[in-house]
């Protein structure tokens, strides 16, 4: 580590932190810039957890426990940010616009983490299921057409699917999860 | 008829029918993307902000589609109805 970066690793790390600083201060305001380390950690673990499927392993985000854990953390962050900024009045917002809307508002509040977790899980899982189906379909296609047991049609063709389902979907869902976390937390802390 | 085979076949049908909900998510995302494109056409300098808003909006519009996907995946891979037989 040097004050003036000369190594490649340090330049990349500084660029990453600066980019995330800009994103967080642009979305949540400069006063909430202390959320940057959490958001960056979440972003990187989501990206690398999804992209690990590129080397043939099962991505960690294709398991509902991972994404639900992240969304429960987000839920508690929302509640803590709300109570910190408004005190107990934060829960008076559940009575808006009228008192009998209370059950509906509670369900709405609880559905935030559920839908966030399911969204990330569903996207990655659907990609995994479709890729597996294409692989087994190509393998039986080679057996039918060429009557060999070597599934050489599996080479190359699924790579185009992987481009969308692994690369694009993984990067997109990581960005969206972080973005939604920032939006909800900053909305609660206003 | 074997009751298990009937339940499994009906579950497969149900998984297919559940995915009809994808139509709604598709229409919603299409409307969002079309309006974002016209917004960029009107104000090209605000492209970054529009893209950010579009992505979050598309993700929220997608959630109903994802719910139906979860139902379909449950019916196919973790069928709760077989245990009731």
Contacts between the chains, C-beta under 8 A, distances in Angstrom:
chain1	res1	chain2	res2	distance
A	27	B	52	7.7
A	115	B	63	4.6
A	115	B	66	7.5
A	115	B	67	7.8
A	118	B	63	7.4
A	118	B	66	5.4
A	118	B	67	6.8
A	118	B	70	5.6
A	119	B	59	6.5
A	119	B	62	6.5
A	119	B	63	5.8
A	119	B	66	5.1
A	121	B	70	8.0
A	122	B	66	4.0
A	122	B	69	4.8
A	122	B	70	5.9
A	122	B	73	7.7
A	123	B	66	7.3
A	125	B	73	6.5
A	126	B	69	5.8
A	126	B	73	7.9
A	129	B	73	7.2
A	172	B	55	7.4
A	175	B	55	6.8
A	176	B	55	6.0
A	176	B	56	6.8
A	176	B	59	4.3
A	179	B	52	7.0
A	179	B	55	6.7
A	179	B	56	5.3
A	179	B	59	7.7
A	180	B	56	6.5
A	180	B	59	6.7
A	180	B	60	8.0
A	183	B	56	6.4
